[in-house]
Protein backbone atom coordinates (compact mmCIF):
# COMPACT_ATOMS: atom_id res chain seq x y z
CA UNK A 1 0.00 0.00 0.00
CA UNK A 2 1.39 3.38 -1.01
CA UNK A 3 1.96 5.70 1.93
CA UNK A 4 0.54 9.18 1.98
CA UNK A 5 3.27 11.85 1.86
CA UNK A 6 4.44 12.77 5.35
CA UNK A 7 3.69 9.34 6.85
CA UNK A 8 5.76 6.23 7.61
CA UNK A 9 5.11 2.54 8.26
CA UNK A 10 5.98 1.39 11.82
CA UNK A 11 5.46 -1.59 14.10
CA UNK A 12 2.20 -0.06 15.31
CA UNK A 13 0.97 0.99 11.87
CA UNK A 14 1.19 4.13 9.76
CA UNK A 15 2.00 7.31 11.68
CA UNK A 16 3.25 10.80 10.74
CA UNK A 17 6.96 11.03 9.93
CA UNK A 18 7.61 13.43 12.82
CA UNK A 19 6.00 11.12 15.42
CA UNK A 20 8.28 8.79 17.36
CA UNK A 21 7.72 5.31 18.79
CA UNK A 22 8.68 5.06 22.46
CA UNK A 23 8.49 2.18 24.92
CA UNK A 24 6.50 2.90 28.06
CA UNK A 25 9.46 2.07 30.29
CA UNK A 26 11.48 4.79 28.54
CA UNK A 27 9.16 7.62 29.55
CA UNK A 28 7.30 6.43 32.68
CA UNK A 29 7.75 4.60 35.96
CA UNK A 30 5.86 1.30 36.34
CA UNK A 31 5.10 -0.25 39.71
CA UNK A 32 2.30 -1.89 41.70
CA UNK A 33 0.55 -0.81 44.88
CA UNK A 34 0.96 -2.28 48.35
CA UNK A 35 -2.55 -2.20 49.77
CA UNK A 36 -5.09 -5.01 50.23
CA UNK A 37 -8.83 -4.85 49.61
CA UNK A 38 -9.56 -4.91 53.34
CA UNK A 39 -7.68 -1.61 53.73
CA UNK A 40 -10.57 0.28 52.14
CA UNK A 41 -12.83 2.56 54.14
CA UNK A 42 -16.32 3.56 53.02
CA UNK A 43 -15.76 7.15 54.15
CA UNK A 44 -12.04 7.26 53.30
CA UNK A 45 -10.44 10.55 52.35
CA UNK A 46 -8.65 9.37 49.20
CA UNK A 47 -9.45 7.29 46.08
CA UNK A 48 -8.35 3.67 46.35
CA UNK A 49 -7.81 1.87 43.05
CA UNK A 50 -8.57 -1.84 43.12
CA UNK A 51 -8.97 -4.40 40.32
CA UNK A 52 -12.38 -3.21 39.10
CA UNK A 53 -14.04 -0.17 37.58
CA UNK A 54 -15.34 0.72 41.04
CA UNK A 55 -13.07 3.21 42.80
CA UNK A 56 -13.03 2.53 46.53
CA UNK A 57 -12.01 4.94 49.32
CA UNK A 58 -9.11 4.78 51.79
CA UNK A 59 -7.53 6.94 54.49
CA UNK A 60 -3.97 6.73 53.17
CA UNK A 61 -2.18 7.72 49.99
CA UNK A 62 1.01 6.37 48.48
CA UNK A 63 1.27 8.76 45.53
CA UNK A 64 0.38 12.35 44.73
CA UNK A 65 0.40 13.21 41.06
CA UNK A 66 -0.60 12.13 37.57
CA UNK A 67 -0.96 8.40 36.96
CA UNK A 68 -2.70 5.67 34.98
CA UNK A 69 -3.92 2.55 36.81
CA UNK A 70 -4.74 -0.85 35.34
CA UNK A 71 -5.68 -4.19 36.89
CA UNK A 72 -2.88 -6.75 37.16
CA UNK A 73 -5.20 -9.74 37.45
CA UNK A 74 -8.83 -10.67 38.08
CA UNK A 75 -11.88 -10.15 35.88
CA UNK A 76 -10.74 -6.61 34.99
CA UNK A 77 -7.45 -7.74 33.49
CA UNK A 78 -6.77 -5.68 30.39
CA UNK A 79 -10.16 -3.99 30.64
CA UNK A 80 -9.96 -1.66 33.66
CA UNK A 81 -8.17 1.68 33.30
CA UNK A 82 -8.19 4.81 35.44
CA UNK A 83 -6.62 8.24 35.06
CA UNK A 84 -6.01 10.47 38.08
CA UNK A 85 -4.02 13.53 39.02
CA UNK A 86 -3.91 13.86 42.81
CA UNK A 87 -3.51 11.85 46.02
CA UNK A 88 -4.52 8.18 45.94
CA UNK A 89 -3.60 4.65 47.00
CA UNK A 90 -3.31 1.42 45.04
CA UNK A 91 -4.07 -2.26 45.51
CA UNK A 92 -1.06 -4.58 45.41
CA UNK A 93 -2.26 -6.20 42.17
CA UNK A 94 -2.90 -2.95 40.35
CA UNK A 95 -0.22 -1.35 38.18
CA UNK A 96 0.58 2.34 38.55
CA UNK A 97 2.15 4.08 35.54
CA UNK A 98 3.40 7.52 36.53
CA UNK A 99 6.29 10.01 36.62
CA UNK A 100 6.05 10.81 32.91
CA UNK A 101 9.02 12.64 31.45
CA UNK A 102 8.75 15.96 29.64
CA UNK A 103 8.05 14.33 26.27
CA UNK A 104 4.70 12.84 27.32
CA UNK A 105 1.36 14.38 28.23
CA UNK A 106 -0.24 11.99 30.73
CA UNK A 107 -3.84 12.06 29.52
CA UNK A 108 -2.74 11.53 25.91
CA UNK A 109 -0.87 8.41 27.00
CA UNK A 110 -3.90 7.24 29.02
CA UNK A 111 -6.10 7.48 25.92
CA UNK A 112 -3.67 5.52 23.76
CA UNK A 113 -2.84 2.94 26.42
CA UNK A 114 -6.45 2.22 27.44
CA UNK A 115 -7.44 1.68 23.82
CA UNK A 116 -4.52 -0.48 22.71
CA UNK A 117 -3.17 -2.40 25.70
CA UNK A 118 -5.77 -5.19 25.69
CA UNK A 119 -4.89 -6.03 22.10
CA UNK A 120 -1.21 -6.20 23.05
CA UNK A 121 -1.68 -8.59 25.96
CA UNK A 122 -3.95 -10.82 23.88
CA UNK A 123 -1.17 -11.02 21.29
CA UNK A 124 1.28 -12.00 24.02
CA UNK A 125 -0.74 -14.92 25.38
CA UNK A 126 -1.71 -18.17 23.70
CA UNK A 127 -4.96 -18.41 25.68
CA UNK A 128 -8.34 -16.98 24.79
CA UNK A 129 -8.50 -15.03 28.04
CA UNK A 130 -5.96 -13.13 30.13
CA UNK A 131 -5.32 -14.22 33.73
CA UNK A 132 -2.73 -11.62 34.65
CA UNK A 133 -0.56 -8.81 33.33
CA UNK A 134 3.23 -9.11 33.49
CA UNK A 135 5.24 -5.94 33.95
CA UNK A 136 7.05 -6.42 30.65
CA UNK A 137 3.71 -6.32 28.83
CA UNK A 138 3.40 -2.70 29.89
CA UNK A 139 7.09 -1.80 29.86
CA UNK A 140 7.73 -2.92 26.29
CA UNK A 141 4.59 -1.51 24.75
CA UNK A 142 5.34 0.89 21.89
CA UNK A 143 3.45 4.20 21.92
CA UNK A 144 3.42 6.66 18.98
CA UNK A 145 4.12 10.14 20.35
CA UNK A 146 3.46 13.45 18.59
CA UNK A 147 6.59 15.62 18.64
CA UNK A 148 5.25 18.29 20.98
CA UNK A 149 3.35 18.37 24.25
CA UNK A 150 1.10 20.98 22.66
CA UNK A 151 -0.10 18.53 19.99
CA UNK A 152 -0.56 15.75 22.54
CA UNK A 153 -2.55 18.13 24.74
CA UNK A 154 -4.73 19.24 21.82
CA UNK A 155 -5.58 15.61 21.03
CA UNK A 156 -6.27 14.85 24.68
CA UNK A 157 -8.53 17.90 25.03
CA UNK A 158 -10.52 17.02 21.92
CA UNK A 159 -11.13 13.49 23.17
CA UNK A 160 -11.77 14.74 26.70
CA UNK A 161 -14.53 16.97 25.32
CA UNK A 162 -16.04 13.92 23.62
CA UNK A 163 -15.86 12.05 26.94
CA UNK A 164 -17.56 14.95 28.72
CA UNK A 165 -20.47 14.81 26.26
CA UNK A 166 -20.79 11.05 26.74
CA UNK A 167 -20.68 11.41 30.55
CA UNK A 168 -23.34 14.12 30.51
CA UNK A 169 -25.63 11.98 28.34
CA UNK A 170 -25.11 8.94 30.60
CA UNK A 171 -25.97 11.00 33.67
CA UNK A 172 -29.05 12.47 31.99
CA UNK A 173 -30.26 9.02 30.94
CA UNK A 174 -29.73 7.68 34.46
CA UNK A 175 -31.72 10.62 35.85
CA UNK A 176 -34.54 10.11 33.33
CA UNK A 177 -34.59 6.39 34.12
CA UNK A 178 -34.93 7.11 37.84
CA UNK A 179 -37.73 9.62 37.17
CA UNK A 180 -39.55 7.06 35.03
CA UNK A 181 -39.18 4.36 37.68
CA UNK A 182 -40.69 6.71 40.26
CA UNK A 183 -43.55 7.58 37.89
CA UNK A 184 -44.23 3.89 37.33
CA UNK A 185 -44.38 3.20 41.05
CA UNK A 186 -46.91 5.99 41.52
CA UNK A 187 -49.03 5.87 38.36
CA UNK A 188 -49.30 2.09 38.05
CA UNK A 189 -50.42 1.63 41.64
CA UNK A 190 -52.85 4.56 41.83
CA UNK A 191 -50.77 6.52 44.35
CA UNK A 192 -50.84 9.40 41.88
CA UNK A 193 -53.69 10.00 39.47
CA UNK A 194 -53.54 11.81 36.17
CA UNK A 195 -55.74 14.93 35.87
CA UNK A 196 -59.37 14.14 35.11
CA UNK A 197 -59.40 10.63 36.57
CA UNK A 198 -61.00 9.50 39.78
CA UNK A 199 -62.87 6.53 41.12
CA UNK A 200 -61.74 3.28 42.69
CA UNK A 201 -59.42 0.82 41.03
CA UNK A 202 -60.32 -2.84 41.06
CA UNK A 203 -58.21 -5.82 42.07
CA UNK A 204 -58.05 -8.39 39.31
CA UNK A 205 -56.28 -11.65 38.65
CA UNK A 206 -53.97 -11.17 35.68
CA UNK A 207 -55.87 -14.08 34.11
CA UNK A 208 -59.01 -11.91 34.06
CA UNK A 209 -57.42 -9.32 31.77
CA UNK A 210 -55.23 -11.50 29.56
CA UNK A 211 -54.52 -15.11 28.64
CA UNK A 212 -51.01 -16.52 28.66
CA UNK A 213 -50.03 -18.55 25.59
CA UNK A 214 -46.93 -20.64 24.81
CA UNK A 215 -44.54 -19.93 21.98
CA UNK A 216 -43.79 -22.67 19.46
CA UNK A 217 -40.80 -24.11 17.63
CA UNK A 218 -39.35 -21.79 15.00
CA UNK A 219 -38.07 -24.53 12.71
CA UNK A 220 -41.23 -24.80 10.64
CA UNK A 221 -41.47 -21.05 9.99
CA UNK A 222 -37.86 -19.79 9.97
CA UNK A 223 -37.10 -18.31 6.58
CA UNK A 224 -34.31 -16.05 5.37
CA UNK A 225 -36.96 -14.13 3.45
CA UNK A 226 -39.38 -14.01 6.38
CA UNK A 227 -40.86 -10.68 7.42
CA UNK A 228 -42.02 -11.47 10.96
CA UNK A 229 -39.60 -11.44 13.90
CA UNK A 230 -38.94 -14.66 15.79
CA UNK A 231 -38.56 -13.73 19.44
CA UNK A 232 -36.80 -15.47 22.32
CA UNK A 233 -35.97 -14.30 25.83
CA UNK A 234 -32.84 -12.57 24.53
CA UNK A 235 -34.60 -10.74 21.69
CA UNK A 236 -35.03 -11.38 17.97
CA UNK A 237 -33.33 -14.58 16.78
CA UNK A 238 -34.58 -14.84 13.21
CA UNK A 239 -37.41 -14.18 10.77
CA UNK A 240 -40.58 -16.14 10.11
CA UNK A 241 -42.69 -16.58 6.99
CA UNK A 242 -45.88 -16.31 9.05
CA UNK A 243 -46.89 -14.94 12.43
CA UNK A 244 -48.07 -16.64 15.60
CA UNK A 245 -49.95 -13.60 16.95
CA UNK A 246 -50.70 -10.19 15.44
CA UNK A 247 -52.03 -8.03 18.26
CA UNK A 248 -50.21 -5.92 20.91
CA UNK A 249 -48.79 -8.33 23.47
CA UNK A 250 -46.78 -8.62 26.67
CA UNK A 251 -43.95 -11.15 26.47
CA UNK A 252 -42.27 -12.84 29.41
CA UNK A 253 -39.79 -15.67 29.69
CA UNK A 254 -41.10 -19.16 30.48
CA UNK A 255 -37.60 -20.53 31.14
CA UNK A 256 -34.29 -18.83 31.76
CA UNK A 257 -34.78 -15.07 31.85
CA UNK A 258 -38.15 -14.73 33.59
CA UNK A 259 -37.89 -11.19 34.96
CA UNK A 260 -37.61 -9.03 31.84
CA UNK A 261 -41.05 -8.46 30.29
CA UNK A 262 -41.16 -7.10 26.73
CA UNK A 263 -43.83 -5.35 24.69
CA UNK A 264 -44.51 -5.83 21.00
CA UNK A 265 -47.20 -4.33 18.78
CA UNK A 266 -46.41 -5.92 15.40
CA UNK A 267 -47.15 -9.47 14.18
CA UNK A 268 -44.56 -11.91 15.57
CA UNK A 269 -43.56 -15.50 16.29
CA UNK A 270 -42.18 -16.63 19.66
CA UNK A 271 -40.21 -19.73 20.61
CA UNK A 272 -41.33 -22.09 23.37
CA UNK A 273 -39.13 -20.53 26.07
CA UNK A 274 -41.27 -17.39 25.85
CA UNK A 275 -44.87 -16.67 26.81
CA UNK A 276 -46.99 -14.14 24.96
CA UNK A 277 -50.21 -12.55 26.20
CA UNK A 278 -53.57 -12.36 24.47
CA UNK A 279 -55.02 -9.18 25.97
CA UNK A 280 -58.75 -9.20 26.73
CA UNK A 281 -60.65 -6.21 25.36
CA UNK A 282 -60.89 -3.39 26.27
CA UNK A 283 -57.76 -3.50 28.44
CA UNK A 284 -54.60 -1.67 27.34
CA UNK A 285 -51.69 -3.95 26.44
CA UNK A 286 -49.07 -1.24 27.02
CA UNK A 287 -50.42 -0.52 30.52
CA UNK A 288 -50.28 -4.23 31.36
CA UNK A 289 -46.71 -4.40 30.05
CA UNK A 290 -45.66 -1.60 32.38
CA UNK A 291 -47.54 -3.28 35.23
CA UNK A 292 -45.67 -6.53 34.52
CA UNK A 293 -42.41 -4.57 34.85
CA UNK A 294 -43.28 -3.69 38.46
CA UNK A 295 -43.66 -7.31 39.53
CA UNK A 296 -40.76 -9.28 40.99
CA UNK A 297 -41.21 -12.38 38.85
CA UNK A 298 -38.29 -14.20 40.45
CA UNK A 299 -40.42 -14.76 43.54
CA UNK A 300 -42.69 -16.95 41.41
CA UNK A 301 -39.83 -19.14 40.12
CA UNK A 302 -40.93 -22.78 40.17
CA UNK A 303 -37.59 -24.54 39.53
CA UNK A 304 -34.48 -25.20 41.58
CA UNK A 305 -32.26 -25.10 38.49
CA UNK A 306 -33.06 -23.00 35.42
CA UNK A 307 -35.64 -20.36 36.49
CA UNK A 308 -39.10 -21.04 35.12
CA UNK A 309 -42.63 -19.65 35.26
CA UNK A 310 -45.95 -21.41 34.89
CA UNK A 311 -48.73 -19.80 32.85
CA UNK A 312 -51.30 -20.44 35.58
CA UNK A 313 -49.00 -18.89 38.18
CA UNK A 314 -48.80 -15.70 36.12
CA UNK A 315 -52.56 -15.58 35.58
CA UNK A 316 -53.22 -15.97 39.34
CA UNK A 317 -51.14 -12.93 40.33
CA UNK A 318 -53.45 -10.13 41.53
CA UNK A 319 -52.99 -6.51 40.44
CA UNK A 320 -54.93 -3.28 40.93
CA UNK A 321 -56.09 -1.68 37.67
CA UNK A 322 -58.15 1.35 36.66
CA UNK A 323 -60.73 1.63 33.90
CA UNK A 324 -59.32 1.04 30.38
CA UNK A 325 -59.36 4.73 29.45
CA UNK A 326 -57.13 5.54 32.44
CA UNK A 327 -54.93 2.57 31.60
CA UNK A 328 -54.38 4.05 28.14
CA UNK A 329 -53.62 7.52 29.53
CA UNK A 330 -51.05 6.15 32.00
CA UNK A 331 -49.42 4.04 29.29
CA UNK A 332 -49.15 7.12 27.05
CA UNK A 333 -47.31 9.10 29.74
CA UNK A 334 -44.82 6.29 30.35
CA UNK A 335 -44.41 5.66 26.60
CA UNK A 336 -43.48 9.32 26.13
CA UNK A 337 -40.79 8.89 28.80
CA UNK A 338 -39.53 5.79 27.00
CA UNK A 339 -39.39 7.66 23.69
CA UNK A 340 -37.36 10.45 25.29
CA UNK A 341 -34.89 7.95 26.74
CA UNK A 342 -34.64 6.09 23.44
CA UNK A 343 -33.76 9.37 21.70
CA UNK A 344 -31.09 10.04 24.32
CA UNK A 345 -29.76 6.48 24.01
CA UNK A 346 -29.48 6.97 20.24
CA UNK A 347 -27.65 10.25 20.80
CA UNK A 348 -25.34 8.52 23.28
CA UNK A 349 -24.63 5.73 20.81
CA UNK A 350 -23.80 8.29 18.12
CA UNK A 351 -21.50 10.18 20.53
CA UNK A 352 -19.65 6.96 21.34
CA UNK A 353 -19.23 6.18 17.65
CA UNK A 354 -17.93 9.68 16.98
CA UNK A 355 -15.44 9.40 19.85
CA UNK A 356 -14.25 6.00 18.62
CA UNK A 357 -13.70 7.43 15.17
CA UNK A 358 -11.89 10.43 16.62
CA UNK A 359 -9.57 8.16 18.59
CA UNK A 360 -8.71 6.09 15.53
CA UNK A 361 -7.88 9.22 13.58
CA UNK A 362 -6.23 11.39 16.25
CA UNK A 363 -4.21 8.80 18.18
CA UNK A 364 -2.56 7.59 14.98
CA UNK A 365 -2.02 11.00 13.40
CA UNK A 366 -4.30 10.41 10.44
CA UNK A 367 -5.81 13.74 11.37
CA UNK A 368 -3.50 16.39 12.83
CA UNK A 369 -4.65 19.12 15.19
CA UNK A 370 -2.64 22.25 14.42
N, C-alpha and C positions, 0 to 999 in steps of 0.2 A: 504494500500500500504506500502510495506516494505521500510524503509528509508535507504538511502545509508550511510555507516559509516561516521561519522563526520558531519552529518546534523541533524536538528531538525524540527519538525512541529510547526508552529506559526500561529498567527492570520492572517498574510499576506502571508502564504504559507511556503514552505520548504526553510530554510536558513542554512548556516554553523553554527555549534555549538558555534563558538567564535564570531558570530555577535550578536548584541543586538538590540532589538526593542526600539525605543525612540519616544515619542510624540514631535511634532514640537515645542510646547510651552515650552518644557523642554530644548531645545538647541538654540532657536532663539527668537527674538522679532518680534511681529506681530502688525502692525498698518496700518492705511490708510493715504493717502495724504491729503492736504488741498487746493489744487488748483482747479480752474474751467477751462473748455475748453477754454474760452475766454482769459485766461491768456497766451496762447501760442503766440509765435512770430516767424514768418517765418525764420528770421535770428538770432534767439536766440542762446546764447552761450552754453547752456546745454541741454541734452536730457530731454524730458518731456514725461512721460509715462501716456498714457490715456487708454481708455477701448478697444483698438483695436491693431492689429499687427503693425500699423503705429506708429512710434516713432516721436512725434512732437518736437519742439524746444521751449526754454523758457530762459529768462534772469535772472532766480533765481535758487537756489538749496537749498533743505531742508535736503539733506543727502550726505555724501561723504564716500563711502566705497562699500563693496560687498553686493549685495542684489538680491532678486528674486521678480518680480512684477507679479501680476495676476489680471485680471479684477474682480471687485466685483459685477457688473451687466452689463446688455446690451447684445448685440449679441455675445460678446466674452467671456461670462461667462463660466468658466471651460475650455476654449480653447485657451486663450491668455496668454503666459508666456514670460517673459524677464529676462535675466541675465545681470547684469552690475557690474562693479567695478570702481567707480569714482563718480564724482559730478553729481547730477540729481535732478529733481523735480517730484512730483507725483500728479495725479488727486485725488480728494477727494473720488472717488469710485473705487480706485485701491488699492489693498493690497500690502504693502511692508513687506517682510520677510527678516530680517537682523540681525546683531550683533550675528553671530554664535559663540558658545563657542568652546573651543579648541578641542572638540571631533569630529567636523564636518567640512569637506571641502566643501565650498559653492557650487562649480560647480557640485560636486557629488550629493548634495542635490537637486540642480536645475534639474538635469537629472532624478532623481527618482520622484520628485514632479510633474514635467511637464508631466510625462508619466503615473502617477497613480492617480492624484487628481481628474480628471474628473469622473473616475469610482467611487471614493468615494462619490462625491457629488450626483451622480445619485442614489447611494444606499441609500442616506439620504433624498431623496425626493420621494414623491409618484407620481409626475407628469412625463410626458415623456420629458419635457424640464426643464432647470434650469433658473429661473428668476434672482436669486441673490445668492451670497455666504455669509454665516454667518461666523463670526470669528471662532466659535467653530469647523466648518468644517475643517479649517486649523489647529487650535491649537491641536485638538485631533487626528490628522492623525498620524498613526504609520509608522515609517520609519526604515527599517533594515540598521544598520550601521556596516561596517567592523570595526575591532578593532583598526586599526591604520589610521592616516591621510595619511600615505604613500600608503596604499592599496587603500583608497578612491581616492587619487590623481592619482594613476596609472589607475584606472578605468575611471576617468574623462578624462585623457589625451588620452586614447585609443578611447573613444567615441568622444572626441573633434577632433581627427584626422579624424574620419569618417565624422563628420560634415564639416570639412574643405574640404574634397574631394567632398561632396555633394554641398557645396557652390560654389566651383570652377567650377563644371559641370553646375550648374544653371546659373552662370555668362557667361560661354562659350556659352551655348545654347541661352541665351538672346542676346548675341553679334551676333551669327550666324543668329538668327531670324531677327535682325535689318539689317544685311548685305543683307539677302535675300529680305527683304521688299524693300530696296533701289534698288536692282537689278531688282525687278519686276517693280518698278516705271519707271525705265529707259529703260529696254529691251522691256517691253510690250507696250510702247508708242512710241518707235522709237527714244527716246532721245539719246540712245547709241546703236550702231549697232555692231553686232559680226563681226569679221574679215571675209572678203570675200563677204560681202553682201552690196548691195547698191540699189539704185532705190527707187521710191516713194511708200509709202504705200497707200492703198485705204481705203476709208470710206465705211463701209458696215452696213446695218441693221443686227442685230444678226439673224433675220429670213432668211437672204440670205445664211448663212453658217451652220445653223442647224434648226431643227424643234423640238419644244417643245411638249412633249407627257405627258399625265396624267398617274399616277400609277393606280393600281386597287386593289380591295379588296383582302386580303391575305387568306380569309377563304377557298376558293375553292382549294388552292394549298398548304396550310401549312401542313407540314408532318414531324413527328419526324425523319424520315429517309431521308428527303429531302437533296439535295446537293447544292442547289442554295440559296444564302442569300436573305432574305426578308428585304428590307431597308425602314426605316422611317427617319424623320428629325433628330432623335437622334442617328441613327446608325442601326445596324443589330438587328432585333427583332424576327427572327425566320428563318426557312429553308423551302424552297419550293421544290415540286417534279417536277416542270418545270420552265423555265425562261420566263420572259416577254420581255427581250432584251438581245442580246449577243454580242454587239459591244461596244468599248470604249465610255463612256458617261459622260456628266456633269450632276450632280444632284443638284437641288435647291428646297428649301421648297416652297410649294404652300400655306400652311397655318401654322401659328405658327412661327417657326424659318425660316425666309426667307433670312437671310444674311450670311449663311454659306454654300457656294457651296462645293460639294464633287466630287471626280473623281473615277470612277470604270472602270476596264478593263477586268472583267470576267462576264459571264452570271449572270443575277440577276432578281429579282422581286422587284417592289416598290409598296408601298401603295398609296392611293389616296391623301395623304397630301404632296406628293413629286412629282415634275416634273423630267422627265429624258429627255435627248437630243439626237436626232438622227442626228449625224454629217454628213453634206454633203461632199462627196468626192470632192477634195483631201485634205480638211482642217484637221488640227491636233487637235484631241480632247483634248490632254493635254495642248496645247497652249490656247485653248478656256477656259479650266477650270481655268488656271492661270489668264486669262483676266477677267473672271467672278469674281475672287477674288478681283480685283481692283475696282469693281463697288459698290457703296453704294446703295444696293438694298432697304434699308428702305425708301429711297426717293420715291420709286415707290409703296409703300404700298397703297392698295386700300380699306382698312377697318378702321373703327373707333375703333373697338374692337380688336379681334385677328388679327394680321398682316396677310395680304394675298397678293399674286401676281397673275396676270392674264397672261396666256400664250402669248396672243397677245402683252401685255405690254412689256414682255421680248423680244419678237422677233422684236419689233420696236425700241429698244435701239440701237444707232449707235456706232460703235467702229472702230478704225483704225487698219488694219491688213496688214501684209506683205504677200509675196508669200508663199505657203505651205511649201517649203523647208526651208525657214527662220523661219517659225512657229515651225517646228520640231526641228531646231537647238536651238532656244530660250527655248523651252520646255525641251530639254535635259539638258541645263545648270541649269535651275531651279530644275529639277528633281534630279540632282546630289546634289544640296544643300539640298533638302528634305531628300535624303538618308543619307547624313552626319548628319543631325539633328536627324533623326530617330535612327541612331546608337548611338548618344550621349544620346538621351532620354532613350534608352534601357540600356545604361551604368549607367545612373542616377537611373533608376528604380532598377537595381541590387544593386547599392550602398545603396539605401534606405532600401532594403530588408536585406542586410548584416548588416547595422547599427541596424535595428530593432531586428534582431537575436542576435547581440552583446549585446544590452540592456537587452533582456530577460535573457541572460546567465550571464552577468556581474553584473547587478544590483540586482540579487537574489543570487549571489554567486555560481551558478552552475558551473561556470568556475572561478578559482581564478588566479589573476595575482600576481606572486611572485616576 
